[in-house]
Amino acid sequence: MKNIAVFGAYGQLGQSIMNLSYDYPQYHFIFTDVDTLDISDYNAIENFVSIFRPDIFINCAAYTAVDKAEQEKELAMQLNALAVENLAAIANRNRIFMIHISTDYVFDGKGYKPYREDDKTCPVSVYGQTKRSGEEAVLSSGCRAVIVRTSWLYSEYGTNFVKTMLRLGKEREQLTVVSDQTGTPTYAHDLATAIMTIVEQNEKIHQTEIYHYSNEGVGSWYDFAIEIMRLGKRTCTITPIPTEDYPTPALRPYYSVLSKQKIKSHFAVTIPYWKDSLEICMKNILNPVE
């Protein structure tokens, strides 16, 4: 039985993998977060590896507060780059296969067609810069790894755009939402499923490869909000606004649609349409199973 270590277990993706792990009894999962393992501490990871002997790393841990990162660059760099460098170095040394999660924010958003894995990166925020540094750490480590870039992640867990819109839609009669930033919402359960597909076919990977994964389809944050209100039966009126009317400390890519052709062809991954996945997630949020 192979051992899979999941870092960042309390985040949206980590919890989604935890929920999915019961469908994979052939693996033994070890879930950790900052309270049980500080991955910015190289010696702590080495000790963890010597005890649990993982065959696979799945790194979901990250500093994801995009705007706060502009003021907390050192902390963002520590979690998004230095900790990743530690994991990759130890993975290489111990021949551990590694899956690392990255972001569409490594691109500047000035493109006009879906970004491919080999397109030039040019992050426009501290968050994007630190995530790109994490990618570079994995790429230069020599470990056998997969970097998965994703976008606009949401789930039943934690705080995210879907849950925020549902709450505000109940509290307010009107909301304004940015309509000129285009991308694709990604349901964490679908991404977790894709990750486990890669795990099961990891023998195909001989060096570090980058793949893109989001749900199918394209929309703006305004489109996303409209669909949330419709499915949640909220009567709140949503008004579209341009980015310039909603200034934030960190710049966001205007266009961050990802091409998924590579992951679909290499791993035969079937990717659901974003509105279909949103409907499933919304049902789980609004009608939780005890």
C-alpha positions as CSV (number, residue, x, y, z in Angstrom):
1,M,0.0,0.0,0.0
2,K,1.4,3.4,-1.0
3,N,1.4,6.3,1.4
4,I,0.2,9.7,0.3
5,A,1.0,12.8,2.3
6,V,-1.4,15.7,1.8
7,F,-0.1,19.1,3.0
8,G,-2.6,21.9,3.6
9,A,-5.3,19.5,4.7
10,Y,-7.6,22.2,6.2
11,G,-7.9,24.2,2.9
12,Q,-10.6,23.8,0.3
13,L,-8.6,21.3,-1.8
14,G,-7.1,19.5,1.1
15,Q,-10.6,18.9,2.6
16,S,-11.9,17.8,-0.8
17,I,-9.1,15.2,-1.1
18,M,-9.9,14.1,2.4
19,N,-13.5,13.6,1.5
20,L,-12.5,11.7,-1.7
21,S,-9.9,9.5,0.1
22,Y,-12.5,7.0,1.2
23,D,-13.0,6.0,-2.4
24,Y,-9.3,5.0,-2.6
25,P,-8.7,2.3,0.0
26,Q,-5.7,1.1,-1.9
27,Y,-3.8,4.2,-0.5
28,H,-2.9,5.3,3.0
29,F,-3.4,9.0,3.4
30,I,-1.6,11.2,5.9
31,F,-3.2,14.6,6.2
32,T,-1.2,17.5,7.7
33,D,-1.5,21.2,8.1
34,V,0.4,23.9,9.9
35,D,-0.6,22.7,13.4
36,T,1.0,19.3,12.8
37,L,3.8,20.1,10.3
38,D,5.5,23.3,9.4
39,I,6.7,22.7,5.8
40,S,8.8,25.8,5.9
41,D,11.0,23.9,8.3
42,Y,13.2,21.5,6.3
43,N,14.2,19.4,9.3
44,A,10.6,19.0,10.3
45,I,9.7,17.6,6.8
46,E,12.7,15.2,7.0
47,N,11.5,13.9,10.3
48,F,8.0,13.5,9.0
49,V,9.3,11.5,6.0
50,S,11.4,9.3,8.2
51,I,8.4,8.4,10.3
52,F,5.6,8.1,7.7
53,R,7.6,7.0,4.6
54,P,5.4,8.7,2.0
55,D,5.6,7.6,-1.6
56,I,3.6,10.6,-2.8
57,F,3.4,14.3,-1.8
58,I,0.3,16.4,-2.6
59,N,1.0,20.0,-1.7
60,C,-2.2,22.0,-1.4
61,A,-0.7,24.3,1.3
62,A,-0.4,28.0,0.2
63,Y,-0.7,31.6,1.2
64,T,-3.8,32.6,-0.8
65,A,-4.8,36.0,0.6
66,V,-4.1,37.8,-2.7
67,D,-4.5,41.4,-1.4
68,K,-2.8,40.9,2.0
69,A,0.2,39.4,0.2
70,E,1.0,42.9,-1.1
71,Q,1.9,43.8,2.5
72,E,3.0,40.4,3.7
73,K,5.4,39.5,0.9
74,E,7.9,37.6,3.2
75,L,5.2,35.4,4.6
76,A,3.7,34.7,1.2
77,M,7.2,33.9,-0.1
78,Q,7.9,31.6,2.9
79,L,4.7,29.5,2.2
80,N,4.4,29.7,-1.5
81,A,8.1,29.4,-2.5
82,L,10.5,28.4,0.3
83,A,8.3,25.7,1.7
84,V,7.8,24.3,-1.8
85,E,11.5,24.3,-2.3
86,N,11.9,22.3,0.9
87,L,9.3,19.7,-0.2
88,A,10.7,19.4,-3.7
89,A,14.3,18.9,-2.5
90,I,13.2,16.2,0.0
91,A,11.0,14.6,-2.6
92,N,13.9,14.4,-5.0
93,R,16.3,13.1,-2.3
94,N,13.8,10.4,-1.3
95,R,12.4,9.6,-4.7
96,I,8.9,10.8,-3.7
97,F,6.5,11.7,-6.5
98,M,5.1,15.2,-5.9
99,I,2.0,17.0,-7.0
100,H,2.1,20.8,-6.4
101,I,-0.9,23.1,-6.9
102,S,-0.3,26.5,-8.6
103,T,-2.5,29.2,-10.0
104,D,-3.6,31.1,-13.1
105,Y,-2.2,34.2,-11.4
106,V,1.3,33.3,-12.8
107,F,0.0,34.9,-16.0
108,D,-0.5,38.7,-16.6
109,G,-4.0,38.2,-18.1
110,K,-3.2,40.2,-21.3
111,G,-3.8,37.1,-23.5
112,Y,-6.9,36.5,-25.6
113,K,-6.9,32.7,-26.0
114,P,-6.7,30.0,-23.3
115,Y,-3.2,29.9,-21.7
116,R,-1.2,26.8,-22.5
117,E,1.3,25.3,-20.1
118,D,4.3,26.5,-22.1
119,D,3.1,30.1,-22.4
120,K,5.3,32.8,-20.9
121,T,4.5,33.6,-17.2
122,C,4.4,37.2,-16.0
123,P,2.6,37.6,-12.7
124,V,1.3,41.0,-11.8
125,S,0.8,40.5,-8.1
126,V,3.0,39.4,-5.1
127,Y,0.8,36.4,-4.8
128,G,1.4,35.4,-8.4
129,Q,5.1,36.1,-8.1
130,T,5.5,33.9,-5.1
131,K,3.5,31.1,-6.7
132,R,5.7,31.3,-9.8
133,S,8.7,31.1,-7.5
134,G,7.3,27.9,-6.0
135,E,6.9,26.5,-9.5
136,E,10.5,27.4,-10.4
137,A,11.6,25.6,-7.2
138,V,9.9,22.4,-8.2
139,L,11.2,22.7,-11.8
140,S,14.8,23.1,-10.7
141,S,14.7,20.5,-8.0
142,G,15.1,17.5,-10.2
143,C,12.2,15.6,-8.6
144,R,9.6,13.7,-10.5
145,A,6.6,16.0,-10.2
146,V,3.5,17.5,-11.6
147,I,2.5,21.1,-11.2
148,V,-1.2,21.7,-11.6
149,R,-2.3,25.3,-12.3
150,T,-5.9,26.0,-11.4
151,S,-8.3,29.0,-11.2
152,W,-11.1,30.5,-9.2
153,L,-11.4,27.6,-6.7
154,Y,-14.5,27.1,-4.6
155,S,-16.0,24.3,-2.5
156,E,-18.3,23.4,0.4
157,Y,-15.4,24.2,2.8
158,G,-13.9,27.4,4.2
159,T,-14.5,30.9,2.8
160,N,-14.8,31.4,-0.9
161,F,-16.7,33.4,-3.5
162,V,-19.7,31.0,-3.7
163,K,-20.3,31.1,0.1
164,T,-19.7,34.9,0.3
165,M,-22.2,35.6,-2.5
166,L,-24.8,33.3,-0.9
167,R,-24.4,35.2,2.4
168,L,-24.4,38.7,0.8
169,G,-27.3,37.7,-1.4
170,K,-29.3,36.9,1.7
171,E,-28.3,40.1,3.6
172,R,-28.5,42.7,0.8
173,E,-30.9,43.8,-1.9
174,Q,-28.1,44.8,-4.4
175,L,-24.5,44.0,-5.1
176,T,-21.9,45.1,-7.7
177,V,-19.6,42.5,-9.1
178,V,-16.7,42.9,-11.6
179,S,-17.6,41.8,-15.1
180,D,-14.4,42.4,-17.1
181,Q,-12.2,39.7,-15.5
182,T,-12.7,36.4,-17.4
183,G,-11.8,32.9,-16.3
184,T,-13.3,29.7,-15.2
185,P,-14.6,28.7,-11.7
186,T,-13.2,25.4,-10.5
187,Y,-15.0,23.0,-8.1
188,A,-12.4,21.7,-5.6
189,H,-14.0,18.2,-5.7
190,D,-13.4,18.0,-9.5
191,L,-9.8,19.1,-9.1
192,A,-9.3,16.5,-6.3
193,T,-10.6,13.8,-8.6
194,A,-8.2,14.9,-11.4
195,I,-5.3,14.8,-8.9
196,M,-6.2,11.3,-7.9
197,T,-6.3,10.3,-11.6
198,I,-2.7,11.7,-11.9
199,V,-1.7,9.7,-8.8
200,E,-3.0,6.5,-10.3
201,Q,-1.1,7.1,-13.5
202,N,2.0,8.7,-12.1
203,E,4.3,6.2,-13.7
204,K,3.8,8.2,-16.9
205,I,5.7,11.1,-15.3
206,H,9.5,11.0,-15.6
207,Q,10.4,14.6,-14.9
208,T,8.5,17.7,-13.8
209,E,5.5,18.5,-16.0
210,I,3.0,21.4,-15.8
211,Y,-0.7,20.8,-16.4
212,H,-3.7,23.1,-16.3
213,Y,-7.0,22.2,-14.7
214,S,-10.2,24.2,-14.3
215,N,-13.8,23.3,-15.1
216,E,-14.9,23.6,-18.7
217,G,-16.5,26.9,-20.0
218,V,-15.7,30.6,-19.5
219,G,-17.3,33.3,-17.5
220,S,-16.7,36.5,-15.6
221,W,-17.1,37.0,-11.8
222,Y,-20.4,38.7,-12.7
223,D,-21.6,35.6,-14.6
224,F,-20.4,33.5,-11.6
225,A,-22.4,35.6,-9.1
226,I,-25.5,35.6,-11.3
227,E,-25.5,31.8,-11.4
228,I,-24.9,31.5,-7.6
229,M,-27.9,33.8,-7.0
230,R,-30.1,31.8,-9.4
231,L,-29.2,28.4,-7.9
232,G,-29.5,29.8,-4.4
233,K,-32.8,31.4,-5.1
234,R,-31.6,34.8,-3.9
235,T,-33.5,37.9,-5.0
236,C,-30.5,40.2,-4.7
237,T,-29.9,42.3,-7.8
238,I,-26.4,42.0,-9.2
239,T,-25.0,45.0,-11.2
240,P,-21.9,44.5,-13.4
241,I,-19.0,46.9,-13.0
242,P,-15.5,47.4,-14.5
243,T,-12.4,46.5,-12.5
244,E,-11.5,50.2,-12.3
245,D,-14.7,50.7,-10.1
246,Y,-13.5,48.1,-7.6
247,P,-9.9,48.9,-6.9
248,T,-7.9,46.3,-4.8
249,P,-4.3,46.3,-3.5
250,A,-3.3,43.5,-5.8
251,L,-3.8,43.5,-9.6
252,R,-5.8,40.6,-11.1
253,P,-5.4,39.1,-14.5
254,Y,-8.2,40.4,-16.9
255,Y,-8.1,37.1,-18.8
256,S,-7.0,33.8,-17.1
257,V,-8.8,31.0,-19.0
258,L,-6.6,27.9,-19.0
259,S,-6.2,25.4,-21.8
260,K,-6.9,21.9,-20.4
261,Q,-6.0,19.9,-23.6
262,K,-2.7,18.6,-22.2
263,I,-4.2,17.1,-19.0
264,K,-7.2,15.6,-21.0
265,S,-5.0,13.9,-23.6
266,H,-2.3,12.7,-21.2
267,F,-4.5,11.3,-18.4
268,A,-7.9,10.9,-20.2
269,V,-9.4,13.3,-17.7
270,T,-13.1,14.2,-18.2
271,I,-13.8,17.7,-17.1
272,P,-17.3,18.9,-16.1
273,Y,-18.9,22.2,-17.2
274,W,-18.6,24.8,-14.5
275,K,-22.3,25.5,-14.1
276,D,-23.0,21.8,-13.7
277,S,-20.4,21.5,-10.9
278,L,-21.6,24.7,-9.3
279,E,-25.0,23.2,-9.0
280,I,-23.7,20.1,-7.3
281,C,-21.7,22.2,-4.8
282,M,-24.6,24.5,-4.1
283,K,-26.9,21.6,-3.3
284,N,-24.3,20.3,-0.8
285,I,-23.9,23.8,0.8
286,L,-27.7,24.5,1.0
287,N,-28.7,20.9,1.9
288,P,-25.8,19.4,3.9
289,V,-26.0,15.7,4.6
290,E,-25.6,15.0,8.3
